[in-house]
Amino acid sequence: MTSRTKRNLRLTAKWALYLVILLVALTGQTTPGFLTIGQVRPIFILPVCLAVAVYEGEYAGAFFGAVGGLLWDYAAGRVAGLLALGLMAVCFAAAILVQLYLRTNAMNFILVSGCACLLITGVDFLFYYLMPGYAGAAQRYFGVVLPMTVFTAALSPLALAAVRGVWRRMNPED
């Protein structure tokens, strides 16, 4: 095969593997009782999209974040677009932040993932719990949203390792 054909096949395989990782994350996120502590379940889609954004750059990461956000919107039964736009913006910002200021390691990724999760779940909480005026909103925020952020951040190096493995395998050193 020619060099161009090999490169195109490698690129297609890389993005297909990223999509498989995203679908596995979606499955883990929507499986009842999977890694649940009380009412708290981690978010798996967010760290996968952030890891792809960190390794692939801001524009590809933003597009992948939008795709992951649409899947998350669909799985959560939310209005299509809120999580997609939020995830797109967060992935874009995280990719730029890591390119300019941070090294790509597990501790920095935990920090970025925790901040992104706090932002996304905070906006979701604002629009779906606080603004409609549900009773016990503060209890839900401190009892579910904040522990979910910590749980997601703690498990985020798994997503980083999976995406790093695909990225290293599909981007050979020239």
N, C-alpha and C positions, 0 to 999 in steps of 0.2 A: 504494500500500500504506500501511497505517497505520504509525505510528511504532513501535508494539509489535511488529508483524510484522517490520518491518525490523530491529529490535533482536534479535529471536529468530533471524532468518536470519543476521545478522552473527555472533551468538554461536555458532550451529551451525557456520558456515563457519570461524570461528576455531579451534574445537576440532578440527574435521576436518583443518585444515591442521597443527595441532600433532601430530595422530596420523600424518599423512603424513610429517612430519619425523621422528617417532619410528620409523616403519617404514623410512625411508631409513637412519636410524642403525643399526637392527637389521640391515638388509641389509649395510651397510658393515662392521659388526662380525663378521658370520658369513661373509663372503666370504673364501675361502682366498687368502692371499697379498696381500690388499689392505692397503697401507701397513704391511707387516711389515718390521721391522729385526731380523734374527736370529730369536730366539724371541719378540720383543716386539711386541705389537699393541696399539693404543690401544683404549680403551673409548669408544664413541660414545653409548651409551644414557644413561650417567650425566650428562654435561654437558647433554644435551637436557632431561632431567627437571629438572635443577637450574635451567636457564634458564627453563623454564616456571614453576617454583616462584618464582623471583625476580620475574618479571613478573606472575604471576597471584595471588600471595599464598600463605599457608601451607596453607590447607585444600585448595584446588584443586591446589596443587603437591604436597601429600602424596598426594592421590588419584592424580594423574598419575604420581607416583613409584612408587606401588604397581602401577599398570598397567605401567609400564616395567620394574619389577622382575620382574613375572610373565613378561613377554616375555623378559627376560634369563635368568630361571630356565629357561624352556622351551628357549631357544636353546642354553644352556650344558649342558643335560642334568642340571641340579641338582634337588634336591628342591624342589618348588614352595613358595615362601614365604620362604626365608632372604634372598635378594636383594631380594625384594619388601618385606619388613619393614624391611630395612636402608635401602633406597632411599627408602621412605616417611619414615622417621625423619630421614634426612639432608636430604631435600628440605624437610621441615617446619622443621628447624633452620636451614637455609641461608636460607629465605625470611624467617624472623624476624631472623636475623643481618643480612641486607641491609636490611631495613626499619628496624631500630633503629640499626645502627652503621656500615654501609658504604654507599658510593655504588655505583650500578650502572655500573661501567665494566669494561673488559677486564682490567685488572691485578687488581682485587679478585676478579673472577670466576675468573681463573686460580688465585688463592690458595684460594678457596672450593672450586673444583673439584679442585684437588690434594689438599687436606685430606680432602674427601669420598671421593675415590678411594682415598687411603691407608687410610682407615677401612674402607671397604667391601671392598677387596681384602685388607686385613689380617685382617678377620673371616673372609672366605672361605678365606684361607690357613690360619688357625688351625683351622677346622673340617674342611677337606678335605685338608690336608697335614701340619700339625704334630701334631694330636691322633691321627690314625691311625698316626703314627710312620714315615713314609716316610723312606728314606735320602736324604741330600742336600737336606733341607728348607731349610737356611740358604742353600745355593747357589741354590736356586730363588727364595727371597725376595729376595736381593740381586741376582740375575742376571735375574729376570723381573718380580717384583712391583714393586720400586722403580722400574726403568726404565719400566714400564707406567704408573705413576703420573705420572712426568714427561712421558711422551709424551701421555698423556690431557690433562693440564693444559695442555700447549703447544698442543694442537689445540682446546681448549674454547672459545676466542673465536669459532670458526666456528659452533658451536651457539648461542652467545649472539647472534650477528648474525642467524642465521636466525629465531630466536624473536622477536627485537626487530623484525625486518621484518614478521612476521605481526602482532605486537601493535600496532605503529604503524599498520598498514594497517587493522586491524579495530577499533581504538579511536580514532575520529576525535575531534579536539578540539571540545568543545561550547562 
